[in-house]
Amino acid sequence: MIEKMRTIILFGLWVGLFVLKMGTAQADDVFEVSGVYVDVTAKNVTLARQEAMREGEGRAFDILLKRLTMKADRDLLPWVEPSQRAQYIRDFSVNGEKSSSVRYLATYTYHFKADAIRNLLKARGIPFAETISKPVLILPLFEDGTRLSLWENPNPWRDVWSNQQTQNGLVPLALPLGDLADISGVSAEQALAGDRDALMTMAQRYEVPSVVIAHLSVTGRDSEGLPNSVDLIVNRIGSAYEGRSTLLGLAAQEGESANAFLTRLAEDVSGMVQESWKRDNLLQFGQMDVLPVNLAIKGLPEWLTVKERLEKVAVVHRVELALLARDTVQINLHFIGKLDQLIGSLRQVDLDLTLNGESWSLLNLGEGNRS
């Protein structure tokens, strides 16, 4: 038992480093693409560097367009010639650059021009979303016969999730630390049952609004005894998307390894979460409205903080200041789309709209302003 707990705690510490690194890397700018790794060998290092830059630009472009658009529109995404990409890129930076006489390795971060990308997609009539969701906590629950694993080892389903790129979508995905608080807070059986109280307590501890339980049940094995057929049940707790999605009889493709199979399924779960969010947050440029709102403040610094957050909300077209007093601000919010989309988008930056009589109030739910 002691050895088992030691294994779980060591795993928790390892995943903890992953989650903390992931959190610090998360970008508020939807038009930033980071972590683009390139490794190119050519006749000389100059040619290798040039090819790496072309490759990095193309990969970042692809990541960004897929981040903003629906999967159903992937075949419509524009191809931009390498010589034309510069007009869409504001700047880029290089990290971890290494080279030899014929090889070049680096990790790039790109910042794209928002208006240029928007115009590119609008010109082709491709719907897109920009609103970044609050993070969602993923619990990879693995069932193999009578054995149910969440924190325990082995859990190959959890292992593939720990290697997922979780920050390229509009919905950042997070894995729990797997520390003693997690282990004692939610058991595998509670996750299987969708114990709302336990799961929402964990969500509050990680300061996320919802939890996704990705329950993978092994139904078949290959000649090496590794999973090649599974049932997958995705249960989301604590959001507008709360409920179960069941996928039965999923099988590995011919020649696909068990790890590649489970990795593909993790990408499918991630895709389900991303698609639901994007579908509800597609920008509706043909519909514009204005909403007068009141904001109670404790001083000018709070207003400046709120204003900065409003500028990050994709559906907010313009913030018009009508009155600025010591403890009150009156503004006109010019926005695109419907009111419920505006409300949902504001909540992602810790702002909320409430109706008091016939007037709307904007509430600052940010750190230091929660009641």
C-alpha positions in Angstrom: 0.0 0.0 0.0 2.9 2.4 0.9 4.6 1.6 -2.4 1.3 2.3 -4.3 0.8 5.6 -2.6 4.4 6.6 -3.3 3.8 5.8 -7.0 0.7 8.0 -7.1 2.4 10.9 -5.3 5.4 10.8 -7.7 3.0 10.8 -10.6 1.2 13.8 -9.1 4.4 15.7 -8.7 5.3 15.0 -12.3 1.9 16.0 -13.7 2.0 19.0 -11.3 5.1 20.4 -13.1 3.3 19.8 -16.4 0.2 21.7 -15.3 2.1 24.6 -13.8 4.2 24.9 -17.0 1.0 24.7 -19.1 -0.7 27.5 -17.0 2.2 29.9 -17.3 2.4 29.3 -21.1 -1.3 30.1 -21.7 -1.7 33.1 -23.8 -4.5 35.7 -23.5 -4.0 36.6 -27.2 -6.0 34.3 -29.4 -3.8 35.3 -32.3 -0.6 34.1 -30.6 0.7 30.7 -31.6 3.5 29.4 -29.4 5.6 26.3 -29.0 6.1 25.7 -32.8 9.0 23.3 -32.9 11.2 23.0 -36.0 14.0 20.6 -36.8 15.4 20.8 -40.3 18.5 19.4 -42.0 19.8 20.8 -45.3 23.0 21.2 -47.3 24.1 24.0 -44.9 22.7 25.7 -41.9 21.6 28.8 -43.8 19.3 26.7 -46.0 18.1 24.7 -43.0 17.2 27.9 -41.1 15.3 29.3 -44.2 13.3 26.0 -44.6 12.6 26.0 -40.8 11.1 29.4 -41.0 8.9 28.5 -43.9 7.9 25.3 -42.1 7.2 27.1 -38.8 5.1 29.8 -40.5 3.0 27.2 -42.3 2.5 25.2 -39.2 1.6 28.2 -37.0 -0.8 29.4 -39.8 -2.5 26.0 -39.8 -2.8 25.9 -36.0 -4.4 29.4 -35.9 -7.0 28.8 -38.6 -8.0 25.5 -37.1 -8.2 27.1 -33.7 -10.7 29.7 -34.9 -12.9 27.7 -37.3 -15.2 24.7 -37.2 -14.1 21.2 -38.2 -16.8 21.1 -40.9 -15.1 24.0 -42.6 -11.6 22.7 -42.7 -11.7 21.9 -46.4 -12.6 25.6 -47.1 -9.6 27.0 -45.2 -7.4 29.1 -47.5 -3.9 28.2 -48.6 -1.6 31.1 -48.3 1.6 31.0 -50.4 4.8 31.2 -48.3 5.7 34.5 -50.0 2.4 36.0 -48.9 2.4 35.0 -45.2 4.4 38.0 -44.0 1.4 40.3 -44.4 -0.5 38.2 -41.8 2.3 38.0 -39.2 2.9 40.9 -36.8 6.1 39.5 -35.3 7.7 36.3 -34.1 10.3 35.2 -31.6 12.8 32.4 -31.4 13.5 30.2 -28.3 16.0 27.4 -27.8 17.8 27.9 -31.1 20.5 25.3 -31.9 22.4 24.6 -35.0 25.2 22.6 -36.6 26.8 23.0 -40.0 23.7 21.3 -41.7 21.0 21.2 -39.0 18.8 23.9 -37.4 16.5 23.5 -34.4 14.3 26.1 -32.7 10.9 26.8 -31.1 9.0 29.7 -32.6 6.2 32.0 -31.2 4.1 33.9 -33.8 1.8 36.9 -33.3 -0.6 37.3 -36.2 -2.4 40.4 -37.3 -5.9 40.1 -36.0 -7.7 42.2 -38.6 -5.8 40.6 -41.5 -6.8 37.1 -40.3 -10.4 38.1 -39.8 -10.6 39.7 -43.3 -9.0 36.5 -44.8 -11.7 34.3 -43.3 -14.6 36.7 -43.9 -13.6 37.1 -47.6 -14.1 33.4 -48.0 -17.3 33.3 -45.9 -15.9 31.0 -43.3 -17.5 31.4 -39.8 -15.0 31.7 -36.9 -14.9 32.3 -33.2 -12.3 34.2 -31.1 -13.6 34.0 -27.5 -11.2 32.1 -25.3 -13.0 30.0 -22.7 -12.0 29.5 -19.1 -10.0 26.3 -18.7 -11.7 22.9 -18.4 -10.4 20.2 -16.1 -10.0 16.7 -17.7 -10.3 13.5 -15.6 -9.1 10.5 -17.7 -10.9 7.5 -16.1 -9.7 4.1 -17.3 -11.7 0.9 -17.0 -10.2 -2.5 -17.7 -12.5 -5.4 -16.8 -13.1 -5.0 -13.1 -10.3 -2.6 -12.5 -11.2 1.1 -12.5 -8.2 3.6 -12.5 -8.2 7.4 -12.1 -5.1 8.1 -9.9 -3.8 4.6 -9.8 -1.2 3.1 -12.1 -1.2 1.7 -14.7 -3.5 4.1 -16.5 -2.4 4.4 -20.2 -5.4 6.6 -20.9 -4.1 9.2 -18.4 -0.6 8.8 -19.9 -1.6 9.9 -23.4 -3.5 12.9 -22.0 -0.3 14.0 -20.2 1.4 14.3 -23.6 -1.4 16.2 -25.3 -1.0 19.7 -26.6 -3.7 21.3 -24.6 -3.4 25.0 -25.3 -3.9 25.3 -29.1 -7.7 25.6 -28.9 -10.1 28.2 -27.7 -10.8 26.0 -24.7 -7.6 25.5 -22.6 -7.6 21.9 -21.1 -6.0 21.2 -17.8 -5.0 18.0 -16.0 -5.2 17.7 -12.2 -2.1 17.5 -10.1 -3.0 14.1 -8.8 -1.9 15.1 -5.3 -3.3 13.9 -2.0 -6.1 16.5 -2.1 -7.2 15.1 -5.5 -6.9 11.5 -4.4 -8.9 12.0 -1.2 -11.3 14.4 -2.9 -12.5 12.3 -5.9 -12.3 8.6 -6.2 -12.5 6.6 -9.4 -16.0 5.4 -8.3 -17.2 9.0 -7.7 -15.9 10.1 -11.1 -17.7 7.2 -12.7 -20.9 8.1 -11.0 -20.5 11.8 -11.9 -20.6 12.8 -8.2 -21.4 16.5 -8.7 -20.5 17.8 -5.3 -17.1 16.1 -5.2 -16.3 17.1 -8.8 -17.3 20.7 -8.4 -15.3 21.0 -5.2 -12.3 19.9 -7.3 -13.2 22.4 -10.0 -13.3 25.2 -7.4 -9.9 24.2 -6.1 -8.5 24.5 -9.6 -10.5 27.7 -10.3 -12.2 26.2 -13.4 -16.0 26.2 -14.1 -16.3 22.6 -15.3 -14.9 19.1 -15.3 -14.9 16.6 -18.1 -14.8 12.9 -17.1 -13.4 11.0 -20.1 -14.3 7.4 -19.2 -12.5 4.8 -21.4 -13.6 1.2 -21.1 -11.5 -1.5 -22.8 -13.6 -4.0 -24.8 -10.9 -5.7 -26.8 -7.1 -6.3 -27.0 -4.5 -7.0 -29.6 -2.1 -9.9 -29.7 0.2 -8.1 -27.2 -2.6 -7.6 -24.8 -2.9 -3.8 -25.5 -6.3 -2.1 -25.9 -7.5 -2.0 -29.6 -11.2 -1.7 -29.0 -13.0 0.5 -26.4 -16.2 2.3 -25.4 -15.9 6.0 -24.6 -18.3 8.0 -22.4 -17.7 11.7 -22.0 -19.5 13.3 -19.0 -19.3 17.0 -18.5 -20.2 18.6 -15.1 -20.6 22.3 -14.3 -21.3 24.0 -17.6 -24.0 24.7 -20.2 -22.8 21.6 -22.0 -23.4 19.4 -19.0 -24.4 15.8 -19.9 -23.1 12.6 -21.4 -21.9 11.7 -24.9 -21.4 8.0 -25.5 -19.2 6.5 -28.3 -19.4 2.7 -28.5 -17.3 0.2 -30.3 -14.3 2.4 -31.2 -11.5 0.4 -32.7 -7.9 0.9 -33.7 -7.2 1.3 -37.4 -5.1 -1.3 -39.2 -1.5 -0.9 -38.2 -2.3 1.7 -35.5 -0.4 1.1 -32.2 -2.3 1.1 -28.9 -0.6 4.4 -27.9 -1.5 6.1 -31.2 -5.1 4.7 -30.9 -5.6 6.2 -27.4 -3.9 9.5 -28.5 -6.4 9.8 -31.4 -9.3 9.3 -29.0 -7.9 11.9 -26.6 -7.7 14.3 -29.6 -11.4 13.4 -30.4 -12.5 14.2 -26.9 -10.6 17.5 -27.0 -12.2 18.2 -30.4 -15.7 17.6 -29.0 -15.0 20.2 -26.2 -13.6 22.7 -28.7 -16.4 22.3 -31.3 -19.2 22.8 -28.8 -17.6 26.1 -27.6 -16.9 27.4 -31.1 -20.4 26.6 -32.3 -21.9 28.8 -29.6 -19.4 31.6 -30.1 -19.2 32.1 -33.8 -19.0 35.8 -34.5 -22.1 37.2 -36.1 -20.9 40.3 -38.0 -24.3 41.0 -39.6 -25.9 41.7 -36.2 -24.8 44.7 -34.2 -26.3 46.3 -31.1 -25.5 48.6 -28.3 -26.2 48.1 -24.6 -26.0 50.9 -21.9 -24.6 49.5 -18.7 -23.6 50.8 -15.2 -20.5 49.7 -13.4 -19.9 50.3 -9.7 -16.1 50.8 -9.0 -13.9 51.4 -6.0 -11.7 53.8 -7.9 -10.0 54.6 -11.2 -7.6 51.6 -11.1 -10.6 49.2 -11.1 -12.2 50.9 -14.1 -8.9 50.7 -16.0 -8.7 46.9 -15.2 -12.2 46.3 -16.3 -11.7 48.3 -19.5 -8.6 46.3 -20.3 -10.6 43.1 -19.9 -13.5 44.4 -22.1 -11.0 45.1 -24.9 -10.2 41.3 -24.9 -13.8 40.3 -25.5 -14.2 39.4 -29.2 -17.9 40.3 -29.5 -17.3 43.8 -28.0 -16.8 46.1 -31.0 -16.4 49.3 -29.0 -16.5 50.6 -25.4 -18.1 54.1 -25.3 -17.6 56.0 -22.1 -20.7 58.0 -21.1 -19.9 58.9 -17.5 -16.9 58.5 -15.2 -17.4 59.3 -11.5 -15.5 58.4 -8.4 -17.6 55.2 -7.7 -19.6 54.8 -10.9 -19.0 54.3 -14.6 -21.6 54.4 -17.3 -20.7 52.9 -20.7 -22.3 51.9 -23.9 -21.2 48.5 -25.1 -21.3 48.2 -28.8 -21.3 44.4 -29.6 -22.0 41.9 -32.4 -24.2 38.9 -32.2 -26.9 38.2 -29.5 -27.1 39.3 -25.9 -26.6 35.9 -24.5 -23.4 35.5 -26.5 -22.2 38.8 -25.0 -23.0 37.6 -21.5 -21.2 34.3 -22.0 -18.2 36.0 -23.5 -18.0 38.5 -20.6 -18.0 35.7 -18.0 -14.8 34.3 -19.5 -13.0 37.5 -18.4 -14.7 37.6 -14.9 -17.4 40.1 -15.9 -21.1 39.6 -15.6 -24.2 41.4 -16.8 -27.3 41.6 -14.5 -30.7 43.3 -15.2 -31.9 45.6 -12.4 -35.3 46.8 -13.3 -34.9 48.2 -16.7 -31.2 48.9 -16.6 -28.2 46.7 -17.0 -25.3 46.5 -14.5 -21.8 45.2 -15.2 -20.3 43.3 -12.3 -16.6 42.9 -11.8 -16.0 39.3 -10.6 -12.2 39.6 -10.9 -9.8 38.8 -8.1 -10.1 41.2 -5.2 -13.7 42.2 -6.2 -15.6 39.0 -5.3 -18.1 39.4 -2.5 
